[in-house]
Amino acid sequence: MRRIDLGNANVARSNTIRDINRQIVLNYIREKGPISRASIAREADLQRSTVSLIINDLRKIGLIEEVFGESSGGRPPSLLTLPTSRPVAIGIDLGTVKTVVATCDLTGRIIERVEFWTDPDVDRTTSLLIDCVQKLTREEGHSIEEIGISIPALVDAKKGHVLFSPHFKWRDPDIIERLSKGTGFPVKAENDANAAALAELWFGRPAIGYVRDFILVFIENGIGTGIVFDGQIYRGKDGVAGEFGHMRIGSDAPTACANESRECWEAFASEKAALARYAKLLGNQSFADRINFVHLVELAFKDDRNALAALKETAHYIGLGLGNLIQGLSPEAIVVGGTIAKAWPLIGEDIKNATNGVVCQGMTATRIIPSTLEAEHALMGAFSLVLADKFASISI
C-alpha cells in the first residue's frame, strides 16, 4: 500500500469521481475507438447517462469527435474517436547528430516535421529550434498548446531546466527558458531515455503498455535508462535517476564514455563500442571511420564476419548490464531501444544469455524485448510529455 504524503496530498473534492470517470472514458476512446457510447458504458461499468454527460463535455473542448460506422441495414451507428485533423503539440527530438521538430495530433500521429543537423553550440541550436517552431506555427488559428523536448542530458523535469549534457558539454544551458520565450509556448523537457520510456508506455506494444514496472534501455552513442514504476517515470532526486550507463562493469573498454571513462557500461555496450570493435577486427581504421552503426548492422545481416563478431561481443556486455538492472530492480520487463533493436534477430539471444548468466537463480524471469518504436522513440517521447497530461489518470 502507498503511504499518503500529507505534505503533498490533495483532498478529494466533490468533482474528483467525475474527473476520474472522465479520464476513464477518454482513455477508452483513445485505446479502443472508434467506439460507441453503449460499449464504453458496458466495459467501464458506468451509467449511460454518466457517459453521455462526459462525452458532451469532451466534445465541447475538442478532445473527441463523432463519426459514423458502417450501417447493417438501418441507421449508421454513432461512434467516438480522437480527432486527427489538427495538430495539438510540438515534439522536439534534440539528438546528438540530428534534431527533429514535428507536430502531432491527439493520437501522436506526425503531421509535419522539419530536421537539421544538431549544432554543438547551444546558442545556434536554440536559435534553430525557435526558427523551426515558428515555421510550423506560422498559420493563423493553429491549435498548438505546448512543446515537449527530449534531450540527451541530465534534466530537472519539474523545474524545466537542463542541468548538464555530457555529449555537448553544456552545463546549465538556458535552452528551455529561451525556447519558451522565443516561441510563446510552455515547454516540457525530459532526458531522452525517460522520454523514450514514456513513449513505450503510451505508444508501445500492448505487452508493455499494460506493464506497471519496466525499464527502457536506450542505446545510442551512450546508454540511458528510463525507469517506469507503477505506470509512471521514476526520476529520483533532482530528476536525474537512471544514469546506469555510467555504472562500472569492467576496465579497458574499446572506447571512452561521455565522461572519458573506459570502465562504464556505455563504454563497453554502446554503438561507439561496437564500431570500435569492428575497426579493430577489420584492421582498417579509415574504412571503419566512414561507416555508422546503421551500416554496421547492415553489414552484419550481409554476413560480414567482423561486423557480426563486433555486434555479438557488444551484445554480451549489453546483457551484463541488463543482468545488473534485474538484480537490483527486478522489473517485469526490459525494453531495449535504439538502432540496436534492428539487429535483434542477430543478437537477441546473445543478450538474453549474457543476462541470464548474471542473474541469481530463483529470481522471477524478466522479459527482455526490443522496442517497436524504432528510430522515432525520442520524438514520440517528446509528444508524450504533452499528450500524457490529457490522458493520464487523476492522482488522489
C-alpha positions in Angstrom: 0.0 0.0 0.0 1.2 3.5 -0.8 1.7 5.8 2.3 -0.1 9.1 2.0 2.2 12.1 1.7 0.4 14.6 3.9 2.8 17.3 2.7 1.7 16.8 -0.9 -1.8 15.4 -0.6 -4.9 16.6 -2.4 -8.2 16.2 -0.5 -10.9 14.5 -2.5 -13.4 17.2 -3.7 -16.9 16.7 -5.0 -15.8 16.6 -8.6 -12.9 14.0 -8.0 -15.0 11.0 -9.1 -16.3 12.9 -12.1 -12.8 13.7 -13.1 -11.6 10.1 -12.7 -14.6 8.9 -14.8 -13.8 11.5 -17.4 -10.3 10.2 -17.8 -11.5 6.6 -18.0 -14.0 7.4 -20.8 -11.3 9.4 -22.7 -8.8 6.5 -22.5 -11.4 4.0 -23.7 -11.9 6.2 -26.7 -8.1 6.6 -27.2 -7.3 2.9 -27.0 -10.5 1.3 -28.5 -12.0 4.0 -30.7 -14.0 4.3 -32.8 -16.3 3.0 -30.0 -19.9 3.5 -29.2 -21.4 5.1 -26.0 -23.0 1.8 -25.1 -19.7 -0.1 -25.4 -18.0 2.4 -23.1 -20.8 2.2 -20.5 -20.7 -1.6 -20.6 -16.9 -2.0 -20.4 -16.3 0.8 -17.9 -19.4 -0.3 -15.8 -20.8 3.3 -15.9 -24.4 4.5 -16.3 -25.3 5.5 -19.9 -26.4 8.9 -18.6 -22.9 9.5 -17.0 -21.1 8.5 -20.2 -23.3 10.9 -22.2 -22.6 13.8 -20.0 -18.8 13.1 -20.1 -19.0 12.7 -23.9 -20.7 16.1 -24.3 -18.0 17.8 -22.2 -15.2 16.1 -24.1 -16.7 17.1 -27.5 -17.1 20.8 -26.4 -13.4 21.1 -25.6 -12.4 19.3 -28.8 -10.8 16.1 -27.3 -13.1 13.7 -29.1 -15.3 13.7 -32.2 -18.2 11.7 -33.5 -18.0 9.6 -36.6 -20.5 7.1 -38.2 -19.8 3.4 -38.6 -21.0 1.1 -41.3 -24.7 0.5 -41.5 -26.1 -3.0 -41.2 -29.3 -2.0 -42.8 -30.6 0.7 -40.6 -29.2 4.0 -39.3 -25.4 4.1 -39.2 -24.1 3.7 -35.6 -22.6 6.8 -33.9 -19.0 6.1 -32.8 -16.5 8.2 -30.9 -12.8 8.7 -31.7 -10.0 11.2 -31.2 -9.7 14.0 -33.8 -6.9 13.7 -36.2 -7.4 16.7 -38.4 -5.4 19.2 -36.4 -2.0 19.4 -34.6 -2.1 19.9 -30.8 1.5 19.6 -29.8 5.1 20.1 -31.0 7.7 17.5 -30.2 11.5 18.0 -30.4 14.0 15.2 -30.5 17.3 17.0 -29.9 19.7 14.3 -30.9 23.5 14.2 -30.7 23.7 14.2 -34.5 20.3 15.3 -35.9 17.4 17.3 -34.4 13.8 16.7 -35.4 10.9 19.2 -34.8 7.4 17.9 -35.6 3.7 18.5 -34.9 1.3 15.7 -33.9 -2.4 15.2 -33.3 -4.0 13.7 -30.2 -3.1 10.2 -31.3 0.6 11.0 -31.6 0.5 10.8 -35.4 3.1 13.1 -37.0 1.6 15.8 -39.2 4.5 17.9 -40.2 8.2 17.8 -39.5 11.5 19.6 -40.1 15.0 18.5 -39.4 18.5 20.0 -39.0 22.0 18.8 -38.0 22.4 19.5 -34.3 24.9 22.3 -33.7 27.2 21.7 -30.7 26.9 25.4 -30.0 23.9 25.8 -27.7 23.1 29.3 -28.9 22.9 28.3 -32.5 20.9 25.2 -31.7 18.4 27.2 -29.7 18.0 29.7 -32.5 17.4 26.9 -35.0 14.8 25.4 -32.7 12.9 28.7 -32.4 13.0 29.1 -36.2 11.6 25.6 -36.7 8.8 26.1 -34.2 7.9 29.4 -35.8 7.8 27.8 -39.2 5.4 25.0 -38.0 3.1 27.5 -36.3 3.1 30.2 -39.0 -0.6 29.7 -39.9 -3.2 31.7 -38.1 -5.5 29.9 -35.8 -3.2 26.9 -35.2 -4.1 24.7 -32.3 -0.7 24.0 -30.8 -0.8 24.2 -27.0 2.6 23.1 -25.8 6.1 21.9 -26.7 7.8 18.7 -25.5 11.5 18.3 -25.9 13.7 15.2 -25.5 17.3 15.9 -24.9 20.5 13.8 -24.1 21.2 15.5 -20.8 20.5 15.5 -17.1 17.2 17.3 -16.8 15.2 18.6 -13.8 11.8 17.9 -15.4 9.9 19.6 -12.5 11.8 22.8 -12.9 12.0 22.5 -16.7 15.8 23.1 -16.7 18.7 21.3 -18.3 21.5 20.6 -15.8 24.2 19.1 -17.9 24.7 17.4 -21.3 27.8 15.1 -21.3 27.9 14.8 -25.1 27.8 18.6 -25.8 29.4 19.6 -22.5 26.5 22.0 -22.0 26.4 23.0 -18.3 23.2 24.7 -17.1 22.2 26.0 -20.5 19.1 28.1 -20.6 17.8 26.4 -23.8 14.4 25.6 -22.4 13.8 29.1 -21.0 14.9 30.7 -24.3 12.8 28.3 -26.4 9.7 29.1 -24.4 10.3 32.9 -24.5 11.2 32.8 -28.2 8.1 30.8 -29.3 5.5 31.9 -26.7 4.7 28.2 -25.8 5.2 26.5 -22.5 7.9 23.8 -22.8 8.3 20.5 -21.0 11.7 18.9 -21.1 12.9 15.4 -20.3 16.0 13.3 -20.5 15.9 11.3 -23.8 15.8 7.9 -22.1 13.0 9.0 -19.8 11.1 10.3 -22.8 11.7 7.1 -24.7 10.3 5.1 -21.7 7.2 7.4 -21.7 6.8 6.7 -25.4 6.8 3.0 -24.7 4.2 3.5 -22.0 1.9 5.5 -24.3 2.6 4.3 -27.8 4.5 1.0 -27.5 3.2 -2.6 -27.9 0.3 -3.6 -25.7 2.6 -6.1 -23.9 4.4 -3.0 -22.5 1.5 -0.5 -22.3 -0.1 -2.6 -19.6 3.1 -3.3 -17.6 3.4 -1.3 -14.5 7.1 -1.7 -13.9 9.7 -1.8 -16.7 13.0 -0.3 -17.7 13.7 1.2 -21.1 17.4 0.8 -22.0 18.2 3.4 -24.7 21.4 2.6 -26.6 23.0 5.0 -29.0 26.4 6.7 -28.7 25.8 6.4 -24.9 23.4 4.4 -22.8 20.5 5.9 -20.9 17.8 4.1 -18.9 14.2 5.3 -18.3 12.6 3.6 -15.2 8.9 3.2 -15.0 7.5 2.3 -11.6 3.7 1.8 -11.1 3.0 3.3 -14.5 5.0 6.5 -14.1 8.5 7.7 -14.7 10.8 7.4 -11.7 13.1 10.5 -11.7 14.7 10.5 -8.3 16.3 13.5 -6.6 16.6 16.5 -9.0 15.1 14.3 -11.7 18.4 12.6 -12.6 17.7 8.9 -11.7 18.6 6.2 -14.3 22.1 7.0 -15.2 23.1 3.3 -15.3 25.1 3.9 -18.4 27.9 5.1 -16.1 27.9 2.1 -13.7 31.2 0.4 -13.6 31.3 -3.1 -15.2 35.0 -3.6 -16.2 38.1 -1.8 -17.3 39.9 -1.1 -20.6 36.8 -0.7 -22.7 37.2 -0.3 -26.5 36.1 3.3 -26.3 35.6 6.0 -23.7 32.2 7.0 -22.3 30.9 10.6 -22.4 32.8 11.3 -19.2 36.0 9.9 -20.7 36.0 6.7 -18.6 36.8 3.3 -20.0 35.1 1.5 -17.1 31.4 2.4 -17.7 28.7 0.2 -19.2 28.3 2.5 -22.2 32.0 2.3 -22.9 31.5 -1.4 -23.4 28.0 -1.7 -24.8 27.2 1.5 -26.8 27.1 2.0 -30.6 30.5 3.6 -30.3 31.9 0.5 -28.6 30.6 -1.8 -31.4 32.1 0.4 -34.1 35.5 0.5 -32.2 35.4 -3.3 -32.0 34.7 -3.5 -35.8 37.6 -1.2 -36.6 40.0 -3.3 -34.5 38.8 -6.6 -36.1 38.9 -5.1 -39.6 42.3 -3.6 -39.2 41.3 -0.7 -41.4 40.5 2.4 -39.3 40.0 4.6 -42.3 37.2 2.4 -43.7 35.6 2.0 -40.2 35.6 5.8 -39.8 33.4 6.1 -42.9 30.5 3.9 -41.6 28.0 4.5 -38.8 26.1 2.0 -36.7 23.3 1.5 -39.1 25.8 0.5 -41.8 27.4 -1.9 -39.3 24.1 -3.7 -38.7 23.5 -3.9 -42.5 27.0 -5.4 -42.9 26.2 -8.0 -40.2 23.0 -9.0 -42.0 25.0 -9.5 -45.2 27.2 -12.0 -43.3 30.2 -9.7 -42.8 32.1 -11.8 -40.3 33.8 -8.9 -38.5 30.6 -6.8 -38.2 28.7 -9.8 -36.7 31.5 -10.5 -34.2 31.6 -6.9 -33.1 27.8 -6.9 -32.6 27.9 -10.2 -30.7 30.6 -9.0 -28.3 28.7 -5.8 -27.7 25.6 -7.8 -27.1 27.4 -9.8 -24.4 28.2 -6.5 -22.5 24.6 -5.2 -23.0 23.4 -8.4 -21.3 25.8 -8.0 -18.4 24.4 -4.6 -17.7 20.8 -5.8 -18.0 21.6 -8.5 -15.5 22.7 -5.9 -13.0 19.5 -3.9 -13.5 17.4 -7.0 -13.0 19.4 -7.9 -9.8 18.8 -4.5 -8.3 15.3 -3.5 -9.5 13.5 -6.8 -10.6 11.3 -5.1 -13.3 8.6 -7.0 -15.1 10.2 -6.3 -18.4 13.2 -4.5 -20.0 12.8 -2.9 -23.4 15.9 -2.3 -25.5 15.6 0.8 -27.7 17.8 2.5 -30.3 19.2 1.3 -33.6 20.4 -1.8 -31.8 16.8 -3.1 -31.9 17.2 -3.5 -35.6 19.9 -6.1 -35.0 17.7 -8.1 -32.6 17.4 -11.2 -34.9 21.2 -11.4 -34.9 22.0 -10.7 -31.2 18.8 -11.0 -29.2 19.7 -14.5 -27.9 23.2 -13.3 -27.1 21.9 -10.5 -24.9 19.5 -12.9 -23.1 22.1 -15.5 -22.5 24.6 -12.9 -21.0 21.8 -11.5 -18.9 20.8 -15.0 -17.5 24.5 -15.6 -16.7 24.4 -12.7 -14.2 21.0 -13.1 -12.6 20.9 -15.2 -9.5 19.0 -18.5 -9.6 15.5 -18.4 -8.1 14.6 -14.8 -9.3 11.4 -14.5 -11.4 12.3 -14.2 -15.1 12.2 -10.7 -16.6 11.1 -10.4 -20.2 13.7 -8.7 -22.4 12.3 -7.4 -25.7 13.3 -4.9 -28.4 11.4 -1.6 -28.8 8.9 -1.5 -31.7 9.1 2.3 -31.9 12.4 2.1 -33.8 14.0 5.5 -34.7 11.1 7.7 -33.6 11.2 6.7 -29.9 12.7 10.0 -28.6 10.3 12.1 -30.8 7.3 10.1 -29.6 8.6 10.6 -26.1 8.6 14.3 -26.7 5.0 14.1 -27.9 4.1 12.0 -24.8 5.3 14.8 -22.5 2.4 16.9 -23.7 -0.2 14.2 -24.5 0.2 12.3 -21.3 -1.3 15.2 -19.3 -4.5 14.9 -21.3 -4.9 11.1 -20.8 -3.1 10.3 -17.5 -5.1 9.2 -14.6 -6.1 11.6 -11.9 -4.0 11.4 -8.7 -5.7 11.3 -5.4 
